[in-house]
């Protein structure tokens, strides 16, 4: 009876992850494409990124956040027992949470001046932290065998992806605004 039960659980686990396969192929591909676009946008504005610590850290961290999403998609797509997947997702999201919290701490408490020059804001820190906390909760749910684990992980993934995209957009707007300010000052000075 236990052998049949364990075989059933294995099939159930495979079915659980297979149901999410296409979505995570799309999400992982989107995240990887966004990394490439972030590299291109950063390269175009490299002088601005290098000269502004806030933009530099944000561009770097946005790349790290997108990399955690690509790795998360890979982990979900790799055939493996669901409890192992849950443990891996928990660890990956702990690392992401550490990045978000350490960056928030650095900009909010140590480098307050950089907040106004493109550093971390609470409007970005909170969704990033919540997304990674949800990822940890989803990993725990998967370890415990809950079918809700993948839903929680997907909400985490989507929240993080949206937050990173909006943060990247904000970074690019900030860089362009600084460039326009410089051009206006040059015109006023001539």
KAFENCOR-V214878 format. One record per residue. N is the residue number from 0. RES is the residue in three letters. OMEGA is omega in whole degrees, 0 to 359 (999 if undefined). NEAR is the number of other C-alpha atoms within 8 Angstrom. Layout:
n=N res=RES omega=OMEGA near=NEAR
n=N res=RES omega=OMEGA near=NEAR
This chain:
n=0 res=UNK omega=180 near=4
n=1 res=UNK omega=178 near=5
n=2 res=UNK omega=178 near=6
n=3 res=UNK omega=179 near=7
n=4 res=UNK omega=180 near=8
n=5 res=UNK omega=176 near=8
n=6 res=UNK omega=178 near=8
n=7 res=UNK omega=180 near=8
n=8 res=UNK omega=178 near=8
n=9 res=UNK omega=177 near=9
n=10 res=UNK omega=179 near=8
n=11 res=UNK omega=179 near=8
n=12 res=UNK omega=179 near=10
n=13 res=UNK omega=179 near=11
n=14 res=UNK omega=180 near=8
n=15 res=UNK omega=182 near=9
n=16 res=UNK omega=179 near=11
n=17 res=UNK omega=180 near=7
n=18 res=UNK omega=183 near=7
n=19 res=UNK omega=188 near=9
n=20 res=UNK omega=185 near=10
n=21 res=UNK omega=179 near=7
n=22 res=UNK omega=182 near=7
n=23 res=UNK omega=170 near=11
n=24 res=UNK omega=180 near=10
n=25 res=UNK omega=181 near=8
n=26 res=UNK omega=179 near=10
n=27 res=UNK omega=178 near=14
n=28 res=UNK omega=179 near=9
n=29 res=UNK omega=180 near=8
n=30 res=UNK omega=179 near=13
n=31 res=UNK omega=178 near=11
n=32 res=UNK omega=178 near=8
n=33 res=UNK omega=175 near=9
n=34 res=UNK omega=179 near=11
n=35 res=UNK omega=179 near=8
n=36 res=UNK omega=178 near=8
n=37 res=UNK omega=176 near=11
n=38 res=UNK omega=180 near=8
n=39 res=UNK omega=181 near=8
n=40 res=UNK omega=179 near=9
n=41 res=UNK omega=179 near=10
n=42 res=UNK omega=180 near=7
n=43 res=UNK omega=182 near=6
n=44 res=UNK omega=187 near=9
n=45 res=UNK omega=179 near=8
n=46 res=UNK omega=179 near=6
n=47 res=UNK omega=180 near=9
n=48 res=UNK omega=182 near=13
n=49 res=UNK omega=184 near=9
n=50 res=UNK omega=182 near=7
n=51 res=UNK omega=182 near=10
n=52 res=UNK omega=179 near=10
n=53 res=UNK omega=179 near=12
n=54 res=UNK omega=180 near=15
n=55 res=UNK omega=181 near=11
n=56 res=UNK omega=180 near=9
n=57 res=UNK omega=179 near=13
n=58 res=UNK omega=179 near=13
n=59 res=UNK omega=182 near=8
n=60 res=UNK omega=176 near=9
n=61 res=UNK omega=176 near=11
n=62 res=UNK omega=178 near=10
n=63 res=UNK omega=180 near=8
n=64 res=UNK omega=178 near=11
n=65 res=UNK omega=176 near=14
n=66 res=UNK omega=177 near=11
n=67 res=UNK omega=178 near=11
n=68 res=UNK omega=177 near=12
n=69 res=UNK omega=179 near=13
n=70 res=UNK omega=179 near=9
n=71 res=UNK omega=178 near=11
n=72 res=UNK omega=179 near=12
n=73 res=UNK omega=180 near=9
n=74 res=UNK omega=180 near=10
n=75 res=UNK omega=182 near=11
n=76 res=UNK omega=179 near=10
n=77 res=UNK omega=178 near=6
n=78 res=UNK omega=180 near=6
n=79 res=UNK omega=177 near=6
n=80 res=UNK omega=183 near=9
n=81 res=UNK omega=178 near=12
n=82 res=UNK omega=176 near=10
n=83 res=UNK omega=177 near=9
n=84 res=UNK omega=179 near=14
n=85 res=UNK omega=180 near=14
n=86 res=UNK omega=179 near=11
n=87 res=UNK omega=179 near=10
n=88 res=UNK omega=178 near=14
n=89 res=UNK omega=180 near=14
n=90 res=UNK omega=180 near=9
n=91 res=UNK omega=180 near=10
n=92 res=UNK omega=172 near=13
n=93 res=UNK omega=177 near=11
n=94 res=UNK omega=178 near=8
n=95 res=UNK omega=178 near=11
n=96 res=UNK omega=178 near=12
n=97 res=UNK omega=179 near=8
n=98 res=UNK omega=182 near=9
n=99 res=UNK omega=182 near=11
n=100 res=UNK omega=181 near=10
n=101 res=UNK omega=177 near=8
n=102 res=UNK omega=178 near=9
n=103 res=UNK omega=180 near=13
n=104 res=UNK omega=181 near=9
n=105 res=UNK omega=185 near=9
n=106 res=UNK omega=184 near=14
n=107 res=UNK omega=184 near=11
n=108 res=UNK omega=184 near=8
n=109 res=UNK omega=185 near=7
n=110 res=UNK omega=183 near=9
n=111 res=UNK omega=181 near=9
n=112 res=UNK omega=183 near=6
n=113 res=UNK omega=178 near=11
n=114 res=UNK omega=183 near=13
n=115 res=UNK omega=180 near=7
n=116 res=UNK omega=175 near=9
n=117 res=UNK omega=179 near=12
n=118 res=UNK omega=183 near=13
n=119 res=UNK omega=175 near=13
n=120 res=UNK omega=179 near=10
n=121 res=UNK omega=179 near=7
n=122 res=UNK omega=174 near=6
n=123 res=UNK omega=184 near=10
n=124 res=UNK omega=183 near=12
n=125 res=UNK omega=179 near=8
n=126 res=UNK omega=178 near=11
n=127 res=UNK omega=181 near=13
n=128 res=UNK omega=179 near=11
n=129 res=UNK omega=180 near=9
n=130 res=UNK omega=180 near=13
n=131 res=UNK omega=175 near=14
n=132 res=UNK omega=175 near=12
n=133 res=UNK omega=177 near=12
n=134 res=UNK omega=177 near=15
n=135 res=UNK omega=179 near=13
n=136 res=UNK omega=177 near=12
n=137 res=UNK omega=176 near=17
n=138 res=UNK omega=178 near=16
n=139 res=UNK omega=179 near=12
n=140 res=UNK omega=178 near=13
n=141 res=UNK omega=178 near=16
n=142 res=UNK omega=181 near=13
n=143 res=UNK omega=177 near=7
n=144 res=UNK omega=180 near=9
n=145 res=UNK omega=176 near=8
n=146 res=UNK omega=180 near=9
n=147 res=UNK omega=182 near=9
n=148 res=UNK omega=181 near=14
n=149 res=UNK omega=176 near=10
n=150 res=UNK omega=180 near=9
n=151 res=UNK omega=178 near=12
n=152 res=UNK omega=181 near=13
n=153 res=UNK omega=175 near=8
n=154 res=UNK omega=177 near=10
n=155 res=UNK omega=182 near=14
n=156 res=UNK omega=182 near=11
n=157 res=UNK omega=178 near=8
n=158 res=UNK omega=180 near=11
n=159 res=UNK omega=180 near=13
n=160 res=UNK omega=179 near=11
n=161 res=UNK omega=180 near=8
n=162 res=UNK omega=179 near=11
n=163 res=UNK omega=179 near=11
n=164 res=UNK omega=179 near=8
n=165 res=UNK omega=177 near=8
n=166 res=UNK omega=178 near=10
n=167 res=UNK omega=178 near=12
n=168 res=UNK omega=179 near=8
n=169 res=UNK omega=178 near=8
n=170 res=UNK omega=181 near=12
n=171 res=UNK omega=177 near=9
n=172 res=UNK omega=179 near=8
n=173 res=UNK omega=179 near=9
n=174 res=UNK omega=180 near=12
n=175 res=UNK omega=179 near=8
n=176 res=UNK omega=177 near=8
n=177 res=UNK omega=179 near=8
n=178 res=UNK omega=178 near=8
n=179 res=UNK omega=177 near=8
n=180 res=UNK omega=179 near=8
n=181 res=UNK omega=180 near=8
n=182 res=UNK omega=179 near=8
n=183 res=UNK omega=177 near=8
n=184 res=UNK omega=179 near=8
n=185 res=UNK omega=178 near=8
n=186 res=UNK omega=180 near=7
n=187 res=UNK omega=181 near=6
n=188 res=UNK omega=182 near=5
n=189 res=UNK omega=999 near=4
